């Protein structure tokens, strides 16, 4: 997995990501199953309920106990790509390859095959970030569906694309979910400025939004359980008073009693649109760096790490790498742009 961050201001768009490639697998400690589903006093036979039905009923009972764990790491992975000559860039998270093709090579092929990237196309086509995102999704899905056609659970692959439409002066950001074959427009309206994240983003979500999506689910579940407990207590109270009345179920008021309806946690406040280019660069680097450090020190193997790769996109100058993109060998440094095929 990867951390992606994109910050849109009135003057520019900054894209940033880490450079650690990690291949993950769903893994399970068998002793977790042992305690819940097997009886050591009965020769480790399957436990059964009062009706004699085994507690372990279906694959999902096992799957829910599994955990996504890094299987092996690849360092110095390229995940940020220029879409020059268009004033756009794209980042990738999820699988690093589709079959024998890396995501990097597929992006290169896409640029060669897509009409908008030619001189004639740039002159005659009113290209947009949306249209390029749609074209990229269609191109990648062509390879993805062939490779994973028979897979029950298809691997995740996400792109975050950002930049400028031919006729617009403010940037746009889209998230492309290849495994779901869908595109999400991040910022809409007259002031499409702000910061967006993709991939691994738990810790930075907690800073920017007050909590992350996993904690939101847990908070909602906790609130629903307390409401259900309160309903049961009221039911017993009424019964003790000799009042026979069945109180309505909590699910009947799902929308009215939703924890986050018309309310949210305290969030990070910033005037994103007014950031200078340097402010935006430092902010994106900071957020990606938070994820790198949090994965470095946590109890599990990291899925985010390495160096921070950054790109700055402006309307007049297009895409430029801000991070130092180079190959290094025994102290000798060769900038990537000096190599003919890079």
N, C-alpha and C positions, 0 to 999 in steps of 0.2 A: 504494500500500500504506500501511500504518499500523502503529503499535505500540499494542497494547492491554495493560493491566495491571490486575489485580484482586487485592486483598489482603483476605482474610477473617480477622477477629479474633473474639474472644469477644463483643465489644461492637458491632461495626460491619463494614461492607463498604465499601471505597474502590475506585472505578473511575476509571481514568485513561487518556488517549490523547492523541496529538498532533492537530494541526489542518491538516496539509498534505495536500491531495488530489493524487494523482499518477496519471495514466493511463499505463499501461505498454504496450509492444509488444515482441515477440520480434524482435530485430535481429541482423544478422550482417555482419561485415566480410568482403567478398568475397575479400580477399587471404589470409584464413585458409584458405579453400577452395583458393585458387590453389596454395599450397605443398604441400598434401597430396594433392589429387586431379587436378591438371593439370600437364602436362609442358611447360615453356617451350621446351625444345629440340625439341619435336615440334609446334610451332605451337599450344601450349596444348591439345592433345588430352587426353582423359581418360587418366590413368595406368591401367595394367592390371597384374594379378599375373602370375605365371609361366605360368598357364594361359590368359592372354589375357582374363580377366574384369575389367571395369572396377572400380577400387577404390571408386568411388562407386556404390553399389548401390540405395539406397533413401532415401526422404525423411528417415528417422531419422538417417542419416549427416550430413545438413545440420543438422537440428534440434538435435542434440547440441552443435553448434558455436555455436549462437545464444545470446544473452544477453538477459535481461529488462531493458529500459532504460526509464526514464521518458520518455514521449513529450511530455507537457505537464503543467504544474502548475496547481492551483487552490488559492489561499490561503484561510484562514479557513473551512474546511469543518467542518460539524457532524457529529460521529461518535459523540457521547455523548448519550443520550436518557433522559429520565425516563419511567418507566411508572406514575407516579402516576395514580390514587389508590392503586395497589398499592405496597408498599414494595419496589420493584424498579427497576433501570435496565438499559439495554442499550447496547452499543457495537458499531460495525460496522467492518470492514476489507475491502478488495477493491474491487469496482466501486462507484461512487458513485450509479449510477442503473440502473434496469431499464427500457429503452425510454425513454419520456418521463416516467417517474416517478422522482424522487429517493428514496433510501432514507429520508430524513427524512419525506417525504410519505407513504410507505408505512407507516412506524411510526405516524404520526398516524391513518391510516385504520384500521390494525389495532386501535388503542385504542378507536376509535368502534364498530367492528364486533364486538369480542370481548365476550361476555356478562359475563365476570369483572370488567370495568372499570366496569360499571354499579352503581348503589346496590343494586339487588336481587341482582345477582350477587355482590357483595362480602359481602352478608349471608347468602346461602344456599349459596354455593359454597366448599368447602374448597380454595381454589386453592393451588397450589404453584409454585415456580420451574420445576420440571419440566413441569407441565401448561401453563404459559404459554409455555415454550420450545417444546414440541410444537405448540401452537397457532400460534405465530409462524412456525415452520418451515413448517407446512402452508399458512399464508397467503402467505408470500413465495414458496414453491415454485410456487404457482398462477400468479404473474406470471412467475417465472424460467423455467419450462419452456415457456411460450408464446413468450417472447422468444427463447430459445436452443435451441428444439427441434431445429433443423437444424444446429446447430453441432457439429462433431466434437470440438473441445476447448473445453469450456464455461469461462467466466471464473470466477475464484474470488470467493466472497462468504462471509464468516464473520461471525457475531454472537457476542458474549460477553454473556451475561445473568446477572445476579446479584441477590440480595435475599433476602427472607424469605417462607417459606411462611406461610399464615394461622395455622397451629397450632404453628409452630416458633420457638424463641428464638435459634437460630444461623443464620447466612447460608448460602446455597448458591450455587455458580457452575456454569454450563454453557457449553460451546462448541457453537455451531450451525454446521455446515458445509453451506451451502445447495447448493453444486455437487455434493456427495456425498450429499445428503439424509440426513444423520445428525446425531446429538447425542451429545456426550461429557460425562459427569458428572465434574467435576474432582476434588473432594474428597469421599470417602465415609467412612463409619464414625462412631465416637463423637466424634472430634475433627476436624471438617472445616475446619481452619484452615491457611492458607498463602497463597502468592502464585502466580498463574497468569498466563500471557502468551499473546498471540495476534498474528498478523500478523508484522511484521518484529521479530525478537528475538534476532539472533545475539549481539550484544555482551552483552546482559543475561543471556542463557543461559550465557555463559562465566563470568560472575561468580557466578551463583546455582548452576549445576550443574557448574561446572568446565570445561565445553566446550559447544559448540552441536551441533545435530543433524548439520550438514554435517561437522564435524570428527569426530564419532563414526563416521560412515560411512567417512571417510578413514582413521581409526585402525583400524577393523575390516579394511578392505581392505589396509592396510599389514601388519597382523599376519598375515593370510591369505597374502599374498605371501611373507613371511619364512618362514612354516611350509612353504609349497610349495618354497621355495628350499632349506630345510634337508632336506626329504624328498629332493630331487634330489641334494644333496650326499651324503646317506647312501646313496642308491642307487649313486652312483659309487664311494663308499668300499667298499661290499660287493662291487661288481663287481671292484674292484682286488684284493680278497682272494680272488677266485675263488668268491664266494658268489652263486649265482643265486637271487635272491628279489625278487619284486615287492612293494614296500612299499604299504600301503593308501593310497588318496587322502585328502587332507586333508578333503574334503567328507564322508567317512564319519564324521568326528568333529566335525561342525559345532557341535553343542550343547556338547560337552565342552570344545572349544577356543575357544569364543566369548570374545572379549576382555573383554566387560562382564558375563559371567555371574558372579554373586555378588561383584562388585567394581565400584567406580566411582571416579571422580576426586574429589579433595577439593572439597567444596562449601561454599557460603555458609551459615553457621549463624546462625539467628535463632529466637527464641521467638515465632513469628508470632501465635499466639493471644493472647499477653499484651500486644501492642502497644496503646498508647493510641490514641485517634482521631487525635491530632496526629502521633504517630509514624507511623501508617499513611498519613496524607496525605503527609507528607514523603518516606516511602519510595517510594510510587507515583510521586510527582513526580520523585524522583531517578532511578528506573529509566527512565521515559519520557524524561527529560532526557538520559540517557546515549545513548539511541538518536538523539535529535535532534542532539546534538553529534557523534556518530560519523558520521552521514550528512552533516553540514555540512562536515566536514573530510576526508572520504574522497575518493578520486580520481574517483568516479562522481557523477552528478547525484543529489541526495537523493530518497528516497522517504518519509522521515519528517522532519517539521519543523514550524515555526510555534509556537504557544503550546501549553502543556499544559492540557488540560481535565480537571477533576476533579469527581467526585460522591461524596458521603458518604451512605450508607444505614444507618439504625438502625431497630430494631424499633418504637420509640415515635414517631419523627418522620419516618419514611419517607425519601424521596430529597430531597437538597438539593445544589445546585451549590456547590462550594467555590471554583472558579475564577470569575473575573469575567466573566459572560456579558452582553455589551453590544454595541450598534452604535455606531460612532464616525464622526463627520464633522466635519472642521475643528475639532477640539478639543472638540466637543460630544458628550457620552456619554449614551446612552439604554439603561438596563438592559432586557434582553429581556423580563423578566417584566412590565414596565410596558406593553408593547404588547398590545393586546387579543387578537390572534390568535397570540401566541407561547406 
